[in-house]
């Protein structure tokens, strides 16, 4: 009977997620702000093996879909947040997951915000961690920007997602 327990435990754990698949490390965080300086939520990048996942919890935003992108410069000067630069695109691809010539590292799924002004989204960043981290943490950093409208996932360079309404600078943890 003593010998069966370890075997049963091993068999039971065989179908579980491996440690290499679980987010085991927070790599970066960002405090999102609206143009008036009010909080707009938080973001975190977590690592699971060689994969990075971005998770965003937003507050105080208008209801609807909002484009969400990583931008080239870790700067969020209000009110327009243009200091964040263009989309993070180290491989020089076009914009959008539906663009036949796309997509780039800054492309993320739309953020869906409910009637109460809150929303959340999580997305795995495309590419291995060893290629993504140098782009995220280059000398001028990276910003995460929320746009006024939805990303159409095909129009280059920004998905026709409109003005920038919230921004946060990713900081390595």
TORNU-138648 format. One record per residue (C-alpha): residue in three letters; chain; x, y, z. Coordinates in nm, 3 decimals, decimal comma, padded with zeros to 5 digits. Layout:
# TORNU-138648
FIRO  res  chain     east    north       up
FIRO  Ala      A        X        Y        Z
...
END
This chain:
# TORNU-138648
FIRO  res  chain     east    north       up
FIRO  Unk      A   00,000   00,000   00,000
FIRO  Unk      A   00,283   00,241   00,077
FIRO  Unk      A   00,433   00,178  -00,267
FIRO  Unk      A   00,105   00,256  -00,451
FIRO  Unk      A   00,065   00,608  -00,314
FIRO  Unk      A   00,374   00,749  -00,489
FIRO  Unk      A   00,275   00,576  -00,814
FIRO  Unk      A  -00,082   00,708  -00,793
FIRO  Unk      A   00,048   01,055  -00,709
FIRO  Unk      A   00,284   01,050  -01,007
FIRO  Unk      A   00,006   00,930  -01,239
FIRO  Unk      A  -00,232   01,194  -01,108
FIRO  Unk      A   00,026   01,469  -01,160
FIRO  Unk      A   00,110   01,346  -01,510
FIRO  Unk      A  -00,182   01,540  -01,661
FIRO  Unk      A  -00,106   01,864  -01,478
FIRO  Unk      A   00,071   02,166  -01,616
FIRO  Unk      A   00,447   02,146  -01,591
FIRO  Unk      A   00,647   02,406  -01,402
FIRO  Unk      A   00,794   02,523  -01,733
FIRO  Unk      A   00,444   02,622  -01,849
FIRO  Unk      A   00,341   02,812  -01,535
FIRO  Unk      A   00,414   03,184  -01,493
FIRO  Unk      A   00,694   03,167  -01,244
FIRO  Unk      A   00,844   03,513  -01,263
FIRO  Unk      A   00,719   03,868  -01,299
FIRO  Unk      A   00,950   04,034  -01,550
FIRO  Unk      A   00,801   04,386  -01,570
FIRO  Unk      A   00,513   04,598  -01,443
FIRO  Unk      A   00,351   04,926  -01,545
FIRO  Unk      A   00,116   05,170  -01,377
FIRO  Unk      A  -00,126   05,298  -01,640
FIRO  Unk      A  -00,238   05,664  -01,628
FIRO  Unk      A  -00,499   05,869  -01,809
FIRO  Unk      A  -00,408   06,205  -01,967
FIRO  Unk      A  -00,527   06,386  -01,651
FIRO  Unk      A  -00,296   06,171  -01,435
FIRO  Unk      A  -00,574   05,954  -01,289
FIRO  Unk      A  -00,501   05,583  -01,253
FIRO  Unk      A  -00,600   05,369  -01,551
FIRO  Unk      A  -00,493   05,027  -01,419
FIRO  Unk      A  -00,188   04,809  -01,410
FIRO  Unk      A   00,003   04,576  -01,640
FIRO  Unk      A   00,249   04,295  -01,581
FIRO  Unk      A   00,468   04,076  -01,797
FIRO  Unk      A   00,524   03,728  -01,661
FIRO  Unk      A   00,757   03,455  -01,780
FIRO  Unk      A   00,679   03,087  -01,826
FIRO  Unk      A   00,985   02,915  -01,959
FIRO  Unk      A   01,082   03,093  -02,282
FIRO  Unk      A   00,740   03,261  -02,323
FIRO  Unk      A   00,631   03,604  -02,199
FIRO  Unk      A   00,270   03,699  -02,126
FIRO  Unk      A   00,136   04,052  -02,088
FIRO  Unk      A  -00,166   04,095  -01,858
FIRO  Unk      A  -00,355   04,424  -01,826
FIRO  Unk      A  -00,623   04,522  -01,573
FIRO  Unk      A  -00,770   04,859  -01,671
FIRO  Unk      A  -00,998   05,102  -01,484
FIRO  Unk      A  -01,159   05,437  -01,555
FIRO  Unk      A  -01,188   05,388  -01,931
FIRO  Unk      A  -01,484   05,439  -02,166
FIRO  Unk      A  -01,692   05,130  -02,240
FIRO  Unk      A  -01,602   04,942  -02,558
FIRO  Unk      A  -01,303   04,796  -02,738
FIRO  Unk      A  -00,967   04,972  -02,720
FIRO  Unk      A  -00,650   04,912  -02,917
FIRO  Unk      A  -00,358   04,809  -02,695
FIRO  Unk      A   00,002   04,831  -02,814
FIRO  Unk      A   00,359   04,822  -02,696
FIRO  Unk      A   00,537   05,142  -02,805
FIRO  Unk      A   00,905   05,206  -02,876
FIRO  Unk      A   00,985   05,455  -02,601
FIRO  Unk      A   00,932   05,429  -02,226
FIRO  Unk      A   00,784   05,777  -02,194
FIRO  Unk      A   00,424   05,881  -02,125
FIRO  Unk      A   00,402   06,260  -02,150
FIRO  Unk      A   00,037   06,367  -02,124
FIRO  Unk      A  -00,197   06,460  -02,270
FIRO  Unk      A  -00,138   06,289  -02,608
FIRO  Unk      A   00,131   06,036  -02,501
FIRO  Unk      A   00,314   06,089  -02,833
FIRO  Unk      A   00,644   06,067  -02,641
FIRO  Unk      A   00,587   05,688  -02,640
FIRO  Unk      A   00,678   05,682  -03,011
FIRO  Unk      A   00,544   05,431  -03,261
FIRO  Unk      A   00,465   05,066  -03,211
FIRO  Unk      A   00,742   04,836  -03,093
FIRO  Unk      A   00,852   04,671  -03,416
FIRO  Unk      A   01,211   04,544  -03,397
FIRO  Unk      A   01,169   04,310  -03,698
FIRO  Unk      A   01,024   04,590  -03,921
FIRO  Unk      A   00,697   04,409  -03,998
FIRO  Unk      A   00,370   04,577  -04,087
FIRO  Unk      A   00,091   04,618  -03,832
FIRO  Unk      A  -00,181   04,371  -03,752
FIRO  Unk      A  -00,243   04,005  -03,697
FIRO  Unk      A  -00,481   04,011  -03,998
FIRO  Unk      A  -00,230   04,191  -04,220
FIRO  Unk      A  -00,068   03,940  -04,459
FIRO  Unk      A   00,263   04,125  -04,410
FIRO  Unk      A   00,215   04,163  -04,030
FIRO  Unk      A   00,246   04,146  -03,743
FIRO  Unk      A   00,494   04,309  -03,508
FIRO  Unk      A   00,588   04,276  -03,142
FIRO  Unk      A   00,375   04,576  -03,040
FIRO  Unk      A   00,054   04,419  -03,174
FIRO  Unk      A  -00,176   04,306  -02,895
FIRO  Unk      A  -00,543   04,206  -02,875
FIRO  Unk      A  -00,807   04,470  -02,810
FIRO  Unk      A  -00,895   04,551  -02,451
FIRO  Unk      A  -01,268   04,509  -02,382
FIRO  Unk      A  -01,400   04,754  -02,123
FIRO  Unk      A  -01,743   04,709  -01,962
FIRO  Unk      A  -02,004   04,961  -01,847
FIRO  Unk      A  -01,822   05,014  -01,516
FIRO  Unk      A  -01,506   05,131  -01,693
FIRO  Unk      A  -01,302   04,818  -01,614
FIRO  Unk      A  -01,152   04,556  -01,840
FIRO  Unk      A  -00,878   04,299  -01,856
FIRO  Unk      A  -00,682   04,118  -02,123
FIRO  Unk      A  -00,393   03,876  -02,131
FIRO  Unk      A  -00,180   03,786  -02,433
FIRO  Unk      A   00,133   03,588  -02,499
FIRO  Unk      A   00,396   03,803  -02,671
FIRO  Unk      A   00,509   03,659  -03,004
FIRO  Unk      A   00,861   03,524  -03,007
FIRO  Unk      A   01,103   03,374  -02,759
FIRO  Unk      A   01,193   03,555  -02,439
FIRO  Unk      A   01,556   03,583  -02,548
FIRO  Unk      A   01,447   03,801  -02,843
FIRO  Unk      A   01,166   03,996  -02,674
FIRO  Unk      A   01,345   04,115  -02,359
FIRO  Unk      A   01,621   04,307  -02,542
FIRO  Unk      A   01,353   04,494  -02,740
FIRO  Unk      A   01,147   04,570  -02,428
FIRO  Unk      A   01,437   04,680  -02,213
FIRO  Unk      A   01,655   04,871  -02,458
FIRO  Unk      A   01,806   05,199  -02,329
FIRO  Unk      A   01,493   05,409  -02,394
FIRO  Unk      A   01,247   05,151  -02,258
FIRO  Unk      A   00,896   05,058  -02,369
FIRO  Unk      A   00,551   05,204  -02,306
FIRO  Unk      A   00,214   05,032  -02,308
FIRO  Unk      A  -00,056   05,247  -02,469
FIRO  Unk      A  -00,435   05,214  -02,467
FIRO  Unk      A  -00,612   05,379  -02,761
FIRO  Unk      A  -00,958   05,541  -02,787
FIRO  Unk      A  -01,094   05,294  -03,043
FIRO  Unk      A  -01,054   04,930  -03,140
FIRO  Unk      A  -00,760   04,802  -03,343
FIRO  Unk      A  -00,878   04,662  -03,679
FIRO  Unk      A  -00,574   04,428  -03,678
FIRO  Unk      A  -00,474   04,519  -04,034
FIRO  Unk      A  -00,425   04,891  -04,101
FIRO  Unk      A  -00,059   04,987  -04,094
FIRO  Unk      A   00,088   05,145  -03,881
FIRO  Unk      A  -00,158   05,157  -03,588
FIRO  Unk      A  -00,468   04,953  -03,665
FIRO  Unk      A  -00,680   05,267  -03,707
FIRO  Unk      A  -00,726   05,266  -03,328
FIRO  Unk      A  -00,741   05,640  -03,272
FIRO  Unk      A  -00,600   05,868  -03,006
FIRO  Unk      A  -00,390   05,749  -02,715
FIRO  Unk      A  -00,597   05,771  -02,394
FIRO  Unk      A  -00,381   05,590  -02,136
FIRO  Unk      A  -00,015   05,505  -02,103
FIRO  Unk      A   00,227   05,327  -01,873
FIRO  Unk      A   00,603   05,267  -01,879
FIRO  Unk      A   00,718   04,908  -01,839
FIRO  Unk      A   00,969   04,873  -01,557
FIRO  Unk      A   01,182   04,564  -01,516
FIRO  Unk      A   01,123   04,391  -01,183
END
